[in-house]
Amino acid sequence: MAKSKGYLMGDSAIHMKHLFKQYNISVPHGYENTPDHLTLLLEFLAFLHEGDNTLTILQFISDHLDWLQTFIDELKEVANSSFYVYVTIVFDEFLKAYYLDM
């Protein structure tokens, strides 16, 4: 199961719990069992952007947002998902342009 994706409380979630503890951040009520929820990942990325170095941010993106293209591909198969496909594509392109093309 190591390095597998899509598991509840898998490696990504455990790592996020560690990161939240390391940065002294509380997981909001309702997200205790999903610390790697996309909402929390985006908030944590914004937090890192405010104060951490680029290498830390790049590592976080590599560790926790490397699945976005797969997510986009799967969203495209869902009826009435065009808004979410568009938003996710824009976010993915932003990450690549702002962080990964540095």
Helices and strands as residue ranges (DSSP letters): H 11-22, H 38-51, H 54-64, H 68-75, H 82-95, I 96-100
